[in-house]
Amino acid sequence: MNDLNAMLEPGMLVRNPACPHWGVGQVQSNIGGRITVNFREEGKVVIDGVVVPLEIVFDENNLR
C-alpha cells in the first residue's frame, strides 16, 4: 500500500489525482488497503490503496 494511503483515516479529505473531476472526497473507511471514499461529484467509491495513490487535502478552500 502507498505509505500515504496507509495513514488515511475516516473523516480525512482526499483527492484522486487520476480523476480530478470527482472533486474532493471524504474517507469513510480504510480496511486492509481498501479505501472507501465518498466523492462530491462521483459518490461512494472503493479504491485499492495499492494501485491508486490518493492526495490528502489539508485545506479544502485551497483547491486546484
C-alpha positions as semicolon CSV with decimal commas, in nm:
position;residue;x (nm);y (nm);z (nm)
1;M;0,000;0,000;0,000
2;N;0,115;0,353;-0,072
3;D;0,260;0,494;0,252
4;L;0,025;0,794;0,248
5;N;-0,277;0,574;0,181
6;A;-0,189;0,361;0,484
7;M;-0,233;0,663;0,713
8;L;-0,575;0,763;0,578
9;E;-0,847;0,761;0,843
10;P;-1,222;0,818;0,833
11;G;-1,307;1,185;0,802
12;M;-0,992;1,284;0,614
13;L;-1,035;1,470;0,284
14;V;-0,863;1,334;-0,026
15;R;-0,842;1,378;-0,400
16;N;-0,777;1,115;-0,669
17;P;-0,520;1,281;-0,898
18;A;-0,615;1,042;-1,180
19;C;-0,979;1,162;-1,161
20;P;-0,977;1,531;-1,065
21;H;-1,336;1,570;-1,192
22;W;-1,451;1,362;-0,891
23;G;-1,370;1,655;-0,664
24;V;-1,274;1,625;-0,301
25;G;-1,380;1,311;-0,116
26;Q;-1,413;1,215;0,247
27;V;-1,262;0,885;0,362
28;Q;-1,528;0,657;0,506
29;S;-1,305;0,359;0,590
30;N;-0,960;0,212;0,527
31;I;-0,956;-0,163;0,586
32;G;-0,683;-0,387;0,452
33;G;-0,585;-0,139;0,182
34;R;-0,942;-0,099;0,055
35;I;-1,032;0,266;0,100
36;T;-1,394;0,375;0,076
37;V;-1,427;0,741;-0,019
38;N;-1,738;0,950;-0,075
39;F;-1,652;1,196;-0,354
40;R;-1,861;1,508;-0,416
41;E;-1,909;1,453;-0,786
42;E;-1,877;1,072;-0,812
43;G;-2,034;0,936;-0,495
44;K;-1,904;0,642;-0,293
45;V;-1,603;0,465;-0,446
46;V;-1,394;0,176;-0,309
47;I;-1,029;0,223;-0,403
48;D;-0,743;-0,026;-0,398
49;G;-0,482;0,165;-0,199
50;V;-0,200;-0,039;-0,356
51;V;-0,294;0,078;-0,706
52;V;-0,429;0,431;-0,656
53;P;-0,228;0,690;-0,460
54;L;-0,467;0,945;-0,310
55;E;-0,368;1,302;-0,224
56;I;-0,459;1,437;0,117
57;V;-0,643;1,770;0,107
58;F;-0,528;1,977;0,403
59;D;-0,718;2,296;0,314
60;E;-1,048;2,242;0,134
61;N;-1,054;2,614;0,042
62;N;-0,724;2,577;-0,145
63;L;-0,845;2,352;-0,426
64;R;-0,685;2,336;-0,771
